[in-house]
Amino acid sequence: DWAGVQAAAGQLIEAGKADEAHAVIDKFHAQLAQTKVLDPACGTGNFLYVAMARMKELEGEVLELLEELGDERYLA
């Protein structure tokens, strides 16, 4: 999904529609924040740890792109 959002946002930016690109990325970020992960094996929790780490990496990419578009809400 993220690759599709990046491509769509890139096209919108090239068309001079940065606000629309921002909205598309922001919508994806909200969807990512609502994602729930269940451990299919109910094991040691390693699956959940790896899933969380990967989702945080993805969120970092999303926030970087939002910052490039001038969104300062997530600056630390």
Wavefront OBJ file of the C-alpha trace (Angstrom):
o trace
v 0.000 0.000 0.000
v 2.811 2.412 0.885
v 4.396 2.140 -2.564
v 1.055 3.044 -4.134
v 0.632 6.019 -1.798
v 4.165 7.213 -2.583
v 3.497 6.973 -6.324
v 0.166 8.790 -6.052
v 1.666 11.509 -3.858
v 4.566 11.927 -6.272
v 2.202 12.430 -9.179
v 0.166 14.951 -7.210
v 3.297 16.857 -6.211
v 4.473 16.973 -9.829
v 1.043 18.315 -10.799
v 1.411 21.096 -8.240
v -1.153 19.633 -5.865
v 0.931 19.390 -2.693
v -2.110 19.786 -0.427
v -3.818 16.798 -2.026
v -0.594 14.777 -1.771
v -0.391 15.677 1.908
v -3.978 14.483 2.423
v -3.252 11.139 0.727
v -0.193 10.548 2.899
v -1.984 11.692 6.047
v -4.832 9.255 5.327
v -2.329 6.409 4.970
v -0.697 7.424 8.251
v -4.068 7.300 10.008
v -4.747 3.867 8.500
v -1.328 2.646 9.660
v -2.029 3.881 13.199
v -5.262 1.848 13.289
v -3.607 -1.395 12.122
v -3.776 -4.286 14.567
v -1.338 -7.200 14.494
v -2.064 -10.602 15.975
v 0.544 -13.288 16.589
v -0.695 -16.290 14.588
v 1.451 -18.703 16.601
v 0.752 -17.202 20.049
v 4.392 -17.891 20.742
v 7.214 -16.013 22.402
v 6.153 -12.623 21.083
v 9.023 -12.370 18.611
v 6.555 -12.093 15.719
v 4.873 -9.148 17.434
v 8.209 -7.490 18.203
v 9.375 -7.766 14.581
v 5.997 -6.566 13.278
v 6.136 -3.524 15.576
v 9.705 -2.702 14.528
v 8.803 -2.891 10.832
v 5.675 -0.770 11.338
v 7.717 1.864 13.195
v 10.198 1.925 10.277
v 7.293 2.411 7.877
v 5.845 5.148 10.064
v 9.238 6.860 10.007
v 9.171 6.906 6.199
v 5.635 8.302 6.227
v 6.563 11.045 8.687
v 9.688 11.960 6.689
v 7.572 12.472 3.583
v 5.038 14.538 5.514
v 7.871 16.707 6.849
v 9.188 17.195 3.309
v 5.741 18.555 2.431
v 6.021 21.091 5.256
v 4.074 19.284 7.977
v 5.726 20.175 11.277
v 3.299 18.336 13.592
v 5.622 15.363 13.985
v 8.960 17.127 14.438
v 10.631 16.087 17.664
l 1 2 3 4 5 6 7 8 9 10 11 12 13 14 15 16 17 18 19 20 21 22 23 24 25 26 27 28 29 30 31 32 33 34 35 36 37 38 39 40 41 42 43 44 45 46 47 48 49 50 51 52 53 54 55 56 57 58 59 60 61 62 63 64 65 66 67 68 69 70 71 72 73 74 75 76
